[in-house]
Amino acid sequence: MAKFHFSLVSPERELYSAEVDQVDASGVEGDFGVLAGHAPFMTALKSSRVNVRDGSTIRVFQIEGGFADVTPQGFTLLAEQAVEVV
C-alpha cells in the first residue's frame, strides 16, 4: 500500500508526524478516510476519534474540533485539542 505524510498538530505541539497508510476522521459533513493520492480538500472537524493506520498498527487520537487539510503533499490535521487514546 502506498504511504503519504500525515501530521496531527494541536495548539501546544505536533503530536504525530509520519508516513502512514490511511487516516480515518470525522468532518462536520460526515466521516472520511484518506489514502495516498486522495483528492485535495479542506473541512472542519467535529469532536471524535481519529484512527491512523500504518501497516498492522493503528494509533487512535481523541480530538476536539479543528480542521483537516489534504493536499498533494499529505494530510495535516489541526486540532483544537488532541490526546492519544492508550
N, C-alpha and C positions, 0 to 999 in steps of 0.2 A: 504494500500500500504506500502511496506517495505521501510524504510528510510536508507540513507547512509550519511557519513560525507562529506561535501563539504567545501572547503576553497578557497577563492579568495584573492590572495596576489599581491600587487604592490611593486615597489622598496621602497616606503615610509612607507607602513604599511599593515597589514592584514585588508582588507576592509569588509570581511564577513566570518563567520565560523559558521556552524550549521548543524544539521541533517535535510536533505531535502528529497523530493520525487523524483525530476527529475531536471536535468540541461541540457539545450539546448545551443549549441555553434557552432561556425563555424571554422573548421580547414582549412588549406590550400588545403586539398584534398576534402573538402565537409563538409556539415553540419552534426552534430551528436547529439544524445541525450543520456544521461547516466541515468540509473535507478540502484537500488540496485542489486548487483550480476553481473554487467557488466563485460565482459572480460577485463583484463588489456591491456592497450595500452598507447602510448605517441604520441603526434602530435604537430606540430607547429600550431599556431592560426593566423587567419587573423583579421584585424580590423573589429569589428562587435559588435552586441549586444549579451549579454548572459542572458538567462531567467532562473531564479531559482524558482522552484515551491515547495511550502510547503503547502500541503492541498489546500485550495482555494486561497492562497496568492501567487502572482507572483511578484518577485523583478527583476528589469532589470538593467543591468550594461553595459556601453559602454566601450569596451576595445580596445586598440591599440596594436595588436600583442602580442606574448608571447608563452607559452607552456601549454599543458594540459597533466596531468599525472593521469591516472586511475589505481588504484591498488586494491587489495582485501580490503585494509584498508579505501579506499574512493577515492575522486577526488580532486586533487589540481590543481588550475589554477593559473599559474604565468604570470601575465600580465605586459607588458612594461609600460602601463598607464591604469588606470581604474577609472571610476566615476560611481556613481549610478545615473540612469535616474529617475527623480522625476516626 
